[in-house]
Amino acid sequence: MEAKNGKTILVNNNEVPACYWNLIVLRGQLKMYSVGLKPNRHWKITDVKKYFGFKGNNDQLLGLVEGLISGFKGQVD
């Protein structure tokens, strides 16, 4: 699992797995998209679906990502 053996980054003087950080950033992007804002002009929801293999609308994706974050949170802390 990447959380145990993969890359880590330094966030607020704590080492955090890069995969966990990517999920946290994605959660913010999905929340922005849910109110009608795109995180940047090249951002597309279909790219997110293809990268993670998710299906569904923005609300379903947000639920999936939050579930993954809560699953990781116990392992990271």
Long-range contacts (C-beta under 8 A, 24 or more apart in sequence): 3-72, 3-75, 3-76, 4-75, 16-76, 17-72, 17-76, 19-72, 20-69, 20-72, 20-76, 23-65, 23-68, 23-69, 23-72, 24-69, 26-65, 27-62, 27-65, 27-66, 27-69, 30-58, 30-61, 30-62, 30-65, 31-62, 33-58, 34-58, 34-59, 34-62
